[in-house]
Amino acid sequence: MWTDVIDMNAFYRSRLGQIACRILRHKMREIWPDATGQTVVGLGYATPFLKQFNKEAERVIAMMPAHMGVTHWPRGKPSKVALAYEEALPFPDNSVDKLLLAHSIENTENIRQLMREAWRVLAGNGKMVIIVPTRRGFWSNWDSTPFGGGRPFSVGQVRALMRDTQFEPGQHSRALYMPPFKSNTLVHTSPVWERIGRRWFPQFGGVMLIECTKQVYAAAAPKRAIKRKLVVIPSAVGASRTKD
């Protein structure tokens, strides 16, 4: 499974990873056109997609699960990344305006506990986006990318998971239609693949992005005797870095 931060770093530094990141950033901006004055949190390996919110959001924080490890981000600046347990996030209730789960639910062993924590920390009018590999896409079947190491999902499965964990599913879209090959020709023609895929083969997108809102009228999540722990990674010379 692609759960190690070193492997994630290597992929997103590669040419294929940069193209994938660019496409998914564009999709993220379509879903979240503005984050001015808000608290934006990424959980999993979300740093490649958070850069675009740095200048407008009040704060941007990346939380990486303990089993994955941690990396310094953003490059050349004080780190905004910390390790955390997925089932015990170090945030107060209703404190996050926008929550992004990337390389998260397909790799976790505690998916329902993760979703309960996401429900707890998300503000009543907040938005959450899940980026997850699809079952029919090429990317979930190719182990050379982070999207091929975990459990892929269908749209129906993600929507059912959201409803079961007190979220209301909203808009969704797909991306990454080109095969995940390290070919210069494929990389250079990625915009063409995206246009053709969206028009003619929408169900075969390699990755889905699905937004949801918190069901504030649902019963409160049960109290759990879990002591939240946070390991803050300070800025340091020589810390490992990811592509920003």
Buried (B, 14 or more C-beta within 10 A) or exposed (E): EBBBBEBBBBBBEBEBBBBBBEBBBEBBBEBBEEBEEBBBBBBBBBBBBBBBBBEEBEBBBBBBBEBBBBBBBBEEEEBBBBBBBBBBBBBEEBBBBBBBBBBBBBBBEEBEBBBBBBBBBBBEEBBBBBBBBBBBBBBBBBEBBBBBBBBBBBBEBBBEBBEEBBBBBBEBBBBBBBEBEEEEEBBEEBEEBBEEBBEEBEEBBBBBBBBBBBBBEEEEBEEEEEEEEEEEBEEEEEBEBBBB
